[in-house]
Every structure is written in C-alpha cells, then in structure tokens.
C-alpha cells in the first residue's frame, strides 16, 4: 500500500512545445531535446532507465525496452507559464486567468506608493535580466542605498539589494510591504527578494533569495493531506510558492545537490504523507541565462544522484518526477517557455513501467496523490493510479 509520495519538480525541464506555444512566443521550444542537440548529446543513463527516452527522442538517451518507471508527459491547462501557476496546477489548482505581467515596468502610481511605504526611492522599474540589471544599477544602488526593482516576462516584482547596503532581513521586510501592496489587478504571482554581494564588475547573487507568493485557492492536495494529519514536507522554494499553506515542515536549500541531500534525508525518516521538492538551479542558473552547457551539466549531475535516491525508497513510496514549465536556453528568449513536462512514476514493486500517455493537466498528479493517499477527489485532475498499479508485480 502506498502511504507516502515523493514529488520532485525539476524546475523548467520542459519536453516540447504545447499546442498553444505560439501564442506565448514559444514556438519551437523543447528544453530537454534542444539542450541535448546543442551539446552534442546528453548523458542521463538513470533517467533513461526510468523511461525518459520513451517520452521524447533525446540525443544521447537510448529508449529502454522495459523502463523501470511509468512514463508520459503532461499538458498545462492553466493560463500562463510561470512557476507559481505550474506548481499550483501540480497541486490541483487550475488558474483560468494569467497573473499580471509588466513588460514596460510597473505603473508610476504603484511605484510611488511603494516608495512612500518603504521611505525611499527605487531604481530600475523595468523588465530586465537579473544579472544584467545588477551590473547596470549596482554601483548607483551602493551609492544611493536605493533598492533595485525589476520584472521579467513572468508575473514577478523583484527587488535586488547588496547585502552590505540593505541587510537581508530588511530586504525581506521591504518585500513583505510590496506583497501587501500588490493586490487586486496588480496581484503578481511572486515578489522576489534578490540579495547580492561583491563589487562593481563582480557582483554575485546569493542563495538567500526568497519568494513571497500569493496563497493558492483551497483546497490543494497539500491542504487535503495536511487536514488528514499527514506530514507535508516542502523542500526548496515549495514553502514560498504556496505561502506556507498546507505545509507542515519547511526545508530551505542552497542548490540542487543540497535539495537532493535534503530529500534523501527526509526519505530516510519513517512517516506518512508527502515530500515535495523543487530543484531550482536548472531554471535560475541556466535556463534564464541561456546556458545550455551549464544546464546539461546540471542535469547530468542530478542523474548521477538518482541511484542513491532510488536506493533509499521504501515499498510504500511512490516517486514522481516532473517539471513546472520549460525554459529553453537555446532560444533567443531568456524567459520560461510554454511546454509539456515529463512524467516519471516509480515504485519498488514495479515490474516494468507502462506508458501513461499525454495527460491533459498537471493536476493529474494531484488527483493521483489524493487517490493513493485516500484524501478524496481532486475535481481538476484525472488520477492515473489504476494505470500505475498495472505495472506492479502480481
């Protein structure tokens, strides 16, 4: 009997453009396939054994005749392609309207009110790459003490500050003010604290980033588990994405490998419920920076840790690997891409994985979790529990 779910989100690891990708400016995007082509083939033998090569033809990955895991891909039903929307849908919430975006910067009256509430002016207020705007405005920020405000194609209000100029705790306070201000028509998905260190020409963002999200509508599958007194462990930025809602234990991480370490540590504990992990480096360090080589290396690094993770699983664990959107580093865009996401589902009792097909919503994950853990019905998704059980040894 399955009593625990380990849900691992490889942030931005998309696997091909969705039918409506052109509407989002993402025609031709295929994060995994295009990275593999760009680097001359990618070495992911353990993901390959689970069934990744059965989902899509990826250079360097040989499709397994008898994959260890069930495999498929998922469509996003929600409007948008950002982190919050993707994770909420994985947890069972379909967002009919996209969060607001500000390609020309935020309205003057909104910025004026923000400046009034924090008691200082801001720099920037435009759509920009995070690393580039820090290099551009970092020296002026150090000179004036004013925080840097910027956005991207996503629904985000980002605030960057040098840790020696605005201490991290103060930066968080400023972000809390922004979060309370950004309501109604300006209810962006996330306010993000972006602390950095260093000197002009050598600035570096630190791992003390923090996201301040809206609370999702209830109930997510996390809420459902929490209310049944099951443990819900959020690893990485899960706490931030769900604003703490439905989460009983939060573990912040420094990078992907720290996220894997923390996930393995939680798997070793004996409890019933959900472990929900986000590995953000793929997106933050490589997708948004159009670095296919770095992205490929990060994927290969994760793949090498998979055997260690699988070895720790118990017979009552269901291990699900997926993603929340794409972020194809081979395109001219540095933004997220509207893509299918891979779906790999594994349990120690599986004889051989079967094809789960193309799922109509990320919410099928939530429905399946609710089905296995006997939490009730998730109306937005369709459970694939029956298909998964067919792959179990008789």
DRENDO-1510 file (C-alpha; in Angstrom, 1 decimal, always signed):
<recs>
REC; n; res; u; v; w
REC; 1; UNK; +0.0; +0.0; +0.0 .
REC; 2; UNK; +1.3; +3.4; -0.9 .
REC; 3; UNK; +1.4; +5.7; +2.1 .
REC; 4; UNK; +4.0; +8.3; +1.0 .
REC; 5; UNK; +4.6; +10.4; -2.1 .
REC; 6; UNK; +7.9; +11.8; -3.1 .
REC; 7; UNK; +7.2; +14.5; -5.6 .
REC; 8; UNK; +10.3; +16.0; -7.3 .
REC; 9; UNK; +10.0; +19.0; -9.6 .
REC; 10; UNK; +12.9; +19.6; -11.9 .
REC; 11; UNK; +12.3; +23.3; -12.3 .
REC; 12; UNK; +11.9; +24.3; -16.0 .
REC; 13; UNK; +12.8; +20.9; -17.5 .
REC; 14; UNK; +10.2; +21.0; -20.3 .
REC; 15; UNK; +9.9; +18.4; -23.1 .
REC; 16; UNK; +8.4; +20.1; -26.1 .
REC; 17; UNK; +6.1; +23.0; -27.1 .
REC; 18; UNK; +2.4; +22.9; -26.2 .
REC; 19; UNK; -0.2; +23.3; -28.9 .
REC; 20; UNK; -0.7; +26.9; -27.9 .
REC; 21; UNK; +3.0; +27.7; -27.5 .
REC; 22; UNK; +3.0; +30.2; -30.4 .
REC; 23; UNK; +0.5; +32.4; -28.6 .
REC; 24; UNK; +3.2; +32.7; -25.8 .
REC; 25; UNK; +6.0; +33.3; -28.3 .
REC; 26; UNK; +7.5; +29.8; -27.6 .
REC; 27; UNK; +7.1; +28.1; -31.0 .
REC; 28; UNK; +10.0; +25.6; -31.4 .
REC; 29; UNK; +10.8; +25.4; -27.7 .
REC; 30; UNK; +11.9; +22.0; -26.3 .
REC; 31; UNK; +14.1; +22.4; -23.3 .
REC; 32; UNK; +15.4; +18.9; -23.0 .
REC; 33; UNK; +15.7; +18.0; -26.7 .
REC; 34; UNK; +17.2; +21.3; -27.7 .
REC; 35; UNK; +19.8; +21.2; -24.9 .
REC; 36; UNK; +20.8; +17.7; -25.9 .
REC; 37; UNK; +21.2; +18.8; -29.5 .
REC; 38; UNK; +23.2; +21.9; -28.6 .
REC; 39; UNK; +25.8; +20.0; -26.5 .
REC; 40; UNK; +26.1; +17.0; -28.9 .
REC; 41; UNK; +24.1; +14.6; -26.7 .
REC; 42; UNK; +23.3; +14.4; -23.0 .
REC; 43; UNK; +24.3; +11.6; -20.7 .
REC; 44; UNK; +21.3; +10.8; -18.5 .
REC; 45; UNK; +21.5; +7.0; -18.1 .
REC; 46; UNK; +19.5; +6.7; -14.9 .
REC; 47; UNK; +16.6; +8.9; -16.1 .
REC; 48; UNK; +16.9; +6.9; -19.3 .
REC; 49; UNK; +16.4; +3.7; -17.4 .
REC; 50; UNK; +13.3; +5.1; -15.7 .
REC; 51; UNK; +11.8; +5.9; -19.2 .
REC; 52; UNK; +12.8; +9.4; -20.2 .
REC; 53; UNK; +13.8; +8.3; -23.7 .
REC; 54; UNK; +10.4; +6.8; -24.2 .
REC; 55; UNK; +8.7; +10.2; -23.8 .
REC; 56; UNK; +10.7; +12.0; -26.4 .
REC; 57; UNK; +13.7; +11.3; -28.7 .
REC; 58; UNK; +16.6; +13.0; -26.9 .
REC; 59; UNK; +20.1; +12.8; -28.3 .
REC; 60; UNK; +22.3; +10.6; -26.1 .
REC; 61; UNK; +19.4; +8.8; -24.4 .
REC; 62; UNK; +18.5; +5.3; -25.7 .
REC; 63; UNK; +14.9; +4.4; -25.2 .
REC; 64; UNK; +14.6; +1.4; -22.8 .
REC; 65; UNK; +12.6; -1.6; -23.9 .
REC; 66; UNK; +11.4; -2.2; -20.4 .
REC; 67; UNK; +11.7; +1.1; -18.5 .
REC; 68; UNK; +11.8; +0.9; -14.7 .
REC; 69; UNK; +9.1; +3.6; -14.2 .
REC; 70; UNK; +5.8; +4.5; -15.8 .
REC; 71; UNK; +6.3; +7.4; -18.2 .
REC; 72; UNK; +4.4; +10.1; -20.0 .
REC; 73; UNK; +4.1; +13.8; -20.4 .
REC; 74; UNK; +1.7; +16.4; -19.2 .
REC; 75; UNK; -0.1; +19.5; -20.6 .
REC; 76; UNK; -0.6; +22.7; -18.7 .
REC; 77; UNK; -4.3; +23.6; -18.6 .
REC; 78; UNK; -3.8; +26.9; -16.7 .
REC; 79; UNK; -3.2; +30.2; -18.5 .
REC; 80; UNK; +0.4; +31.1; -18.1 .
REC; 81; UNK; +3.9; +29.6; -17.9 .
REC; 82; UNK; +5.3; +30.7; -14.6 .
REC; 83; UNK; +6.5; +28.9; -11.5 .
REC; 84; UNK; +3.5; +29.6; -9.3 .
REC; 85; UNK; +1.0; +28.6; -12.0 .
REC; 86; UNK; +2.8; +25.4; -12.7 .
REC; 87; UNK; +3.2; +24.3; -9.1 .
REC; 88; UNK; -0.3; +25.2; -8.2 .
REC; 89; UNK; -1.6; +23.1; -11.1 .
REC; 90; UNK; +0.5; +20.2; -10.0 .
REC; 91; UNK; -1.2; +20.5; -6.6 .
REC; 92; UNK; -4.7; +20.6; -8.2 .
REC; 93; UNK; -5.4; +24.3; -8.9 .
REC; 94; UNK; -6.2; +25.4; -12.5 .
REC; 95; UNK; -5.6; +29.1; -13.0 .
REC; 96; UNK; -8.1; +30.3; -15.6 .
REC; 97; UNK; -6.5; +33.8; -15.8 .
REC; 98; UNK; -2.8; +34.5; -16.0 .
REC; 99; UNK; -1.2; +36.6; -13.3 .
REC; 100; UNK; -0.5; +40.2; -14.5 .
REC; 101; UNK; +2.8; +41.0; -16.2 .
REC; 102; UNK; +4.6; +44.3; -16.7 .
REC; 103; UNK; +6.9; +44.3; -19.8 .
REC; 104; UNK; +7.1; +48.1; -19.7 .
REC; 105; UNK; +7.6; +48.3; -15.9 .
REC; 106; UNK; +5.1; +48.9; -13.1 .
REC; 107; UNK; +2.7; +51.9; -13.2 .
REC; 108; UNK; +4.1; +55.1; -11.8 .
REC; 109; UNK; +1.4; +55.5; -9.2 .
REC; 110; UNK; +2.1; +51.9; -7.9 .
REC; 111; UNK; +5.8; +52.6; -7.6 .
REC; 112; UNK; +5.1; +56.0; -6.0 .
REC; 113; UNK; +3.0; +54.3; -3.3 .
REC; 114; UNK; +5.7; +51.6; -2.8 .
REC; 115; UNK; +8.4; +54.3; -2.4 .
REC; 116; UNK; +6.1; +56.1; +0.1 .
REC; 117; UNK; +5.6; +53.0; +2.2 .
REC; 118; UNK; +9.3; +51.9; +2.3 .
REC; 119; UNK; +10.5; +55.5; +2.8 .
REC; 120; UNK; +13.0; +55.6; -0.1 .
REC; 121; UNK; +13.1; +55.8; -3.9 .
REC; 122; UNK; +13.8; +52.8; -6.1 .
REC; 123; UNK; +16.0; +52.2; -9.1 .
REC; 124; UNK; +15.1; +50.4; -12.3 .
REC; 125; UNK; +11.4; +49.6; -12.7 .
REC; 126; UNK; +11.7; +47.8; -15.9 .
REC; 127; UNK; +11.8; +44.3; -17.4 .
REC; 128; UNK; +15.4; +43.0; -17.3 .
REC; 129; UNK; +17.7; +40.1; -16.7 .
REC; 130; UNK; +18.5; +39.9; -13.1 .
REC; 131; UNK; +22.3; +39.6; -13.5 .
REC; 132; UNK; +22.4; +42.4; -16.1 .
REC; 133; UNK; +20.3; +44.9; -14.1 .
REC; 134; UNK; +22.5; +44.3; -11.0 .
REC; 135; UNK; +25.6; +45.1; -13.1 .
REC; 136; UNK; +23.9; +48.1; -14.6 .
REC; 137; UNK; +22.5; +49.7; -11.5 .
REC; 138; UNK; +24.5; +48.0; -8.7 .
REC; 139; UNK; +27.1; +50.9; -8.4 .
REC; 140; UNK; +24.3; +53.5; -8.2 .
REC; 141; UNK; +22.5; +51.3; -5.7 .
REC; 142; UNK; +25.6; +51.2; -3.5 .
REC; 143; UNK; +26.0; +55.0; -3.8 .
REC; 144; UNK; +22.4; +55.9; -3.0 .
REC; 145; UNK; +21.1; +52.9; -0.9 .
REC; 146; UNK; +18.0; +52.7; -3.1 .
REC; 147; UNK; +16.8; +49.2; -3.9 .
REC; 148; UNK; +16.6; +47.9; -7.5 .
REC; 149; UNK; +13.1; +47.0; -8.7 .
REC; 150; UNK; +12.6; +45.0; -11.9 .
REC; 151; UNK; +10.4; +42.3; -13.5 .
REC; 152; UNK; +10.6; +39.8; -16.4 .
REC; 153; UNK; +8.1; +38.1; -18.7 .
REC; 154; UNK; +6.8; +36.3; -15.6 .
REC; 155; UNK; +4.4; +37.8; -13.1 .
REC; 156; UNK; +7.1; +38.9; -10.6 .
REC; 157; UNK; +8.1; +42.0; -8.7 .
REC; 158; UNK; +11.8; +41.6; -8.0 .
REC; 159; UNK; +13.8; +43.6; -5.5 .
REC; 160; UNK; +17.6; +43.4; -5.6 .
REC; 161; UNK; +19.9; +44.8; -2.9 .
REC; 162; UNK; +23.5; +44.4; -1.9 .
REC; 163; UNK; +23.7; +42.7; +1.4 .
REC; 164; UNK; +26.1; +45.3; +2.8 .
REC; 165; UNK; +23.7; +48.1; +1.7 .
REC; 166; UNK; +20.3; +46.7; +2.7 .
REC; 167; UNK; +20.7; +43.7; +5.1 .
REC; 168; UNK; +18.8; +40.6; +4.0 .
REC; 169; UNK; +16.3; +40.9; +6.9 .
REC; 170; UNK; +15.5; +44.5; +5.8 .
REC; 171; UNK; +15.1; +43.4; +2.2 .
REC; 172; UNK; +12.6; +40.7; +3.3 .
REC; 173; UNK; +10.7; +43.4; +5.2 .
REC; 174; UNK; +10.6; +45.6; +2.0 .
REC; 175; UNK; +9.3; +42.6; +0.1 .
REC; 176; UNK; +6.6; +42.0; +2.6 .
REC; 177; UNK; +5.5; +45.6; +2.1 .
REC; 178; UNK; +5.4; +45.0; -1.7 .
REC; 179; UNK; +3.4; +41.8; -1.2 .
REC; 180; UNK; +0.7; +43.5; +0.8 .
REC; 181; UNK; +0.6; +46.4; -1.8 .
REC; 182; UNK; +0.4; +44.1; -4.8 .
REC; 183; UNK; -3.3; +43.1; -4.6 .
REC; 184; UNK; -6.3; +43.2; -6.9 .
REC; 185; UNK; -5.4; +44.0; -10.5 .
REC; 186; UNK; -1.7; +44.1; -9.5 .
REC; 187; UNK; -1.7; +40.8; -7.7 .
REC; 188; UNK; +1.6; +39.4; -9.2 .
REC; 189; UNK; +2.4; +35.8; -8.6 .
REC; 190; UNK; +5.5; +36.4; -6.7 .
REC; 191; UNK; +7.5; +39.2; -5.0 .
REC; 192; UNK; +11.1; +38.0; -5.0 .
REC; 193; UNK; +14.0; +39.2; -2.8 .
REC; 194; UNK; +17.3; +39.1; -4.8 .
REC; 195; UNK; +20.2; +39.8; -2.4 .
REC; 196; UNK; +23.7; +40.0; -3.9 .
REC; 197; UNK; +27.3; +40.6; -2.8 .
REC; 198; UNK; +30.6; +41.7; -4.4 .
REC; 199; UNK; +32.0; +44.8; -6.1 .
REC; 200; UNK; +31.1; +46.5; -9.4 .
REC; 201; UNK; +32.0; +44.2; -12.3 .
REC; 202; UNK; +31.9; +41.2; -10.0 .
REC; 203; UNK; +28.5; +41.2; -8.4 .
REC; 204; UNK; +27.1; +37.8; -7.4 .
REC; 205; UNK; +23.6; +36.9; -6.3 .
REC; 206; UNK; +23.4; +34.8; -3.1 .
REC; 207; UNK; +21.3; +31.8; -2.1 .
REC; 208; UNK; +19.3; +34.0; +0.4 .
REC; 209; UNK; +16.8; +34.7; -2.3 .
REC; 210; UNK; +13.2; +34.4; -1.1 .
REC; 211; UNK; +9.9; +34.3; -2.9 .
REC; 212; UNK; +6.7; +35.9; -1.4 .
REC; 213; UNK; +3.8; +34.3; -3.2 .
REC; 214; UNK; +0.1; +34.6; -3.1 .
REC; 215; UNK; -1.8; +31.9; -1.2 .
REC; 216; UNK; -3.4; +29.4; -3.6 .
REC; 217; UNK; -7.2; +28.9; -3.5 .
REC; 218; UNK; -8.1; +25.9; -1.3 .
REC; 219; UNK; -8.0; +23.1; -1.3 .
REC; 220; UNK; -4.8; +21.9; -2.9 .
REC; 221; UNK; -3.8; +18.3; -2.5 .
REC; 222; UNK; -1.3; +19.6; +0.1 .
REC; 223; UNK; -4.2; +21.1; +2.1 .
REC; 224; UNK; -6.1; +17.8; +1.8 .
REC; 225; UNK; -3.1; +15.8; +3.2 .
REC; 226; UNK; -2.4; +18.3; +5.9 .
REC; 227; UNK; -6.1; +18.2; +7.1 .
REC; 228; UNK; -5.8; +14.4; +7.3 .
REC; 229; UNK; -2.9; +14.9; +9.7 .
REC; 230; UNK; -0.3; +13.6; +7.2 .
REC; 231; UNK; +3.1; +15.2; +7.1 .
REC; 232; UNK; +3.7; +17.6; +4.1 .
REC; 233; UNK; +7.3; +18.4; +3.8 .
REC; 234; UNK; +8.2; +21.3; +1.4 .
REC; 235; UNK; +11.9; +21.3; +0.3 .
REC; 236; UNK; +13.5; +24.2; -1.7 .
REC; 237; UNK; +11.1; +27.0; -2.6 .
REC; 238; UNK; +7.9; +25.0; -2.1 .
REC; 239; UNK; +7.1; +26.9; +1.1 .
REC; 240; UNK; +7.4; +30.2; -0.8 .
REC; 241; UNK; +5.3; +29.1; -3.8 .
REC; 242; UNK; +2.4; +28.0; -1.6 .
REC; 243; UNK; +2.9; +30.8; +1.0 .
REC; 244; UNK; +3.2; +28.0; +3.6 .
REC; 245; UNK; -0.3; +26.8; +3.0 .
REC; 246; UNK; -0.8; +23.1; +3.5 .
REC; 247; UNK; +2.8; +22.5; +4.5 .
REC; 248; UNK; +3.8; +21.1; +7.9 .
REC; 249; UNK; +7.6; +21.2; +7.6 .
REC; 250; UNK; +9.8; +23.5; +5.5 .
REC; 251; UNK; +13.4; +22.9; +4.5 .
REC; 252; UNK; +15.2; +25.6; +2.5 .
REC; 253; UNK; +18.1; +24.6; +0.3 .
REC; 254; UNK; +21.3; +26.2; -1.1 .
REC; 255; UNK; +21.4; +24.5; -4.5 .
REC; 256; UNK; +20.2; +21.4; -6.4 .
REC; 257; UNK; +22.5; +19.0; -4.7 .
REC; 258; UNK; +21.6; +20.3; -1.3 .
REC; 259; UNK; +18.0; +19.7; -2.4 .
REC; 260; UNK; +18.8; +16.1; -3.3 .
REC; 261; UNK; +20.6; +15.7; +0.1 .
REC; 262; UNK; +17.6; +17.1; +2.0 .
REC; 263; UNK; +15.2; +14.9; +0.0 .
REC; 264; UNK; +17.1; +11.8; +0.7 .
REC; 265; UNK; +17.3; +12.7; +4.4 .
REC; 266; UNK; +13.5; +13.0; +4.6 .
REC; 267; UNK; +13.0; +9.8; +2.7 .
REC; 268; UNK; +15.1; +8.1; +5.4 .
REC; 269; UNK; +12.6; +9.2; +8.0 .
REC; 270; UNK; +9.6; +6.9; +8.6 .
REC; 271; UNK; +6.3; +8.8; +8.2 .
REC; 272; UNK; +3.2; +9.0; +6.0 .
REC; 273; UNK; +2.4; +11.9; +3.7 .
REC; 274; UNK; +4.2; +13.9; +1.0 .
REC; 275; UNK; +7.7; +15.1; +0.3 .
REC; 276; UNK; +7.5; +17.9; -2.3 .
REC; 277; UNK; +10.9; +19.1; -3.6 .
REC; 278; UNK; +11.8; +21.8; -6.1 .
REC; 279; UNK; +15.2; +21.9; -7.7 .
REC; 280; UNK; +15.5; +25.4; -9.0 .
REC; 281; UNK; +19.1; +25.7; -10.4 .
REC; 282; UNK; +18.1; +24.4; -13.8 .
REC; 283; UNK; +15.8; +27.4; -14.3 .
REC; 284; UNK; +17.5; +30.1; -12.2 .
REC; 285; UNK; +21.2; +29.5; -13.2 .
REC; 286; UNK; +21.0; +28.0; -16.7 .
REC; 287; UNK; +17.6; +28.4; -18.4 .
REC; 288; UNK; +17.2; +32.1; -17.7 .
REC; 289; UNK; +20.8; +32.7; -18.6 .
REC; 290; UNK; +20.6; +30.8; -21.9 .
REC; 291; UNK; +23.4; +28.4; -20.9 .
REC; 292; UNK; +22.7; +25.0; -22.5 .
REC; 293; UNK; +26.1; +23.7; -21.5 .
REC; 294; UNK; +25.6; +24.5; -17.8 .
REC; 295; UNK; +22.0; +23.2; -18.0 .
REC; 296; UNK; +23.2; +19.9; -19.4 .
REC; 297; UNK; +25.9; +19.5; -16.7 .
REC; 298; UNK; +23.3; +20.2; -14.0 .
REC; 299; UNK; +21.0; +17.6; -15.4 .
REC; 300; UNK; +23.9; +15.1; -15.6 .
REC; 301; UNK; +24.8; +15.9; -12.0 .
REC; 302; UNK; +21.3; +15.2; -10.9 .
REC; 303; UNK; +21.2; +12.0; -12.9 .
REC; 304; UNK; +24.2; +10.7; -11.1 .
REC; 305; UNK; +22.4; +11.1; -7.7 .
REC; 306; UNK; +19.3; +9.2; -8.8 .
REC; 307; UNK; +20.6; +5.7; -7.9 .
REC; 308; UNK; +21.3; +6.9; -4.4 .
REC; 309; UNK; +17.8; +8.4; -4.2 .
REC; 310; UNK; +16.1; +5.3; -5.5 .
REC; 311; UNK; +18.0; +3.1; -3.1 .
REC; 312; UNK; +16.5; +4.9; -0.2 .
REC; 313; UNK; +12.9; +4.4; -1.3 .
REC; 314; UNK; +10.6; +2.1; +0.7 .
REC; 315; UNK; +8.0; -0.2; -0.8 .
REC; 316; UNK; +5.3; +2.1; +0.4 .
REC; 317; UNK; +6.8; +5.1; -1.5 .
REC; 318; UNK; +5.6; +6.4; -4.9 .
REC; 319; UNK; +8.3; +8.6; -6.5 .
REC; 320; UNK; +7.1; +11.1; -9.1 .
REC; 321; UNK; +9.5; +13.2; -11.2 .
REC; 322; UNK; +8.1; +16.1; -13.3 .
REC; 323; UNK; +8.5; +19.8; -14.1 .
REC; 324; UNK; +6.5; +23.0; -13.8 .
REC; 325; UNK; +7.2; +24.6; -17.3 .
REC; 326; UNK; +10.0; +24.9; -19.8 .
REC; 327; UNK; +12.9; +27.4; -20.0 .
REC; 328; UNK; +14.7; +26.6; -23.3 .
REC; 329; UNK; +18.2; +28.0; -23.1 .
REC; 330; UNK; +18.8; +27.6; -26.8 .
REC; 331; UNK; +16.2; +30.2; -27.9 .
REC; 332; UNK; +16.7; +33.9; -28.0 .
REC; 333; UNK; +14.3; +34.4; -25.1 .
REC; 334; UNK; +15.5; +34.2; -21.5 .
REC; 335; UNK; +12.0; +33.6; -20.2 .
REC; 336; UNK; +10.0; +30.5; -19.4 .
REC; 337; UNK; +8.6; +28.5; -22.3 .
REC; 338; UNK; +5.1; +27.0; -22.7 .
REC; 339; UNK; +5.9; +23.3; -22.8 .
REC; 340; UNK; +4.8; +19.8; -22.0 .
REC; 341; UNK; +6.5; +18.4; -18.8 .
REC; 342; UNK; +7.9; +14.9; -18.4 .
REC; 343; UNK; +6.2; +12.5; -16.1 .
REC; 344; UNK; +8.1; +9.5; -14.5 .
REC; 345; UNK; +6.4; +7.5; -11.7 .
REC; 346; UNK; +8.3; +4.8; -9.9 .
REC; 347; UNK; +7.8; +2.3; -7.1 .
REC; 348; UNK; +10.0; -0.6; -5.9 .
REC; 349; UNK; +7.2; -3.1; -6.7 .
REC; 350; UNK; +7.1; -2.2; -10.4 .
REC; 351; UNK; +7.9; -5.0; -12.8 .
REC; 352; UNK; +8.1; -2.7; -15.8 .
REC; 353; UNK; +6.8; +0.8; -16.4 .
REC; 354; UNK; +3.9; +1.5; -18.8 .
REC; 355; UNK; +3.1; +4.4; -21.0 .
REC; 356; UNK; +0.8; +6.9; -19.1 .
REC; 357; UNK; +0.3; +8.8; -22.4 .
REC; 358; UNK; -0.2; +12.6; -22.6 .
REC; 359; UNK; -2.0; +13.8; -19.5 .
REC; 360; UNK; -4.5; +16.7; -20.1 .
REC; 361; UNK; -3.4; +18.6; -17.0 .
REC; 362; UNK; -0.6; +18.8; -14.4 .
REC; 363; UNK; -3.5; +18.4; -11.9 .
REC; 364; UNK; -3.5; +14.6; -12.8 .
REC; 365; UNK; -0.5; +14.4; -10.3 .
REC; 366; UNK; -2.7; +15.9; -7.5 .
REC; 367; UNK; -5.6; +13.6; -8.4 .
REC; 368; UNK; -3.2; +10.6; -8.3 .
REC; 369; UNK; -1.7; +11.6; -5.0 .
REC; 370; UNK; -5.2; +12.0; -3.5 .
REC; 371; UNK; -6.2; +8.7; -4.9 .
REC; 372; UNK; -3.2; +6.8; -3.4 .
REC; 373; UNK; -3.4; +8.5; +0.0 .
REC; 374; UNK; -7.2; +8.3; +0.2 .
REC; 375; UNK; -7.7; +12.0; +0.5 .
REC; 376; UNK; -10.8; +12.5; -1.5 .
REC; 377; UNK; -11.4; +13.7; -5.0 .
REC; 378; UNK; -9.5; +16.4; -6.9 .
REC; 379; UNK; -12.0; +17.6; -9.5 .
REC; 380; UNK; -9.5; +19.3; -11.7 .
REC; 381; UNK; -7.4; +16.2; -12.5 .
REC; 382; UNK; -7.7; +12.6; -13.5 .
REC; 383; UNK; -5.9; +10.0; -11.4 .
REC; 384; UNK; -3.5; +7.6; -13.1 .
REC; 385; UNK; -3.4; +5.2; -10.1 .
REC; 386; UNK; -5.1; +2.4; -12.0 .
REC; 387; UNK; -2.5; +2.6; -14.8 .
REC; 388; UNK; +0.4; +2.7; -12.3 .
REC; 389; UNK; -0.9; -0.3; -10.4 .
REC; 390; UNK; -1.0; -2.3; -13.7 .
REC; 391; UNK; +2.8; -2.1; -13.7 .
REC; 392; UNK; +3.2; -3.7; -10.2 .
REC; 393; UNK; +4.3; -7.3; -9.8 .
REC; 394; UNK; +1.4; -9.6; -9.3 .
</recs>
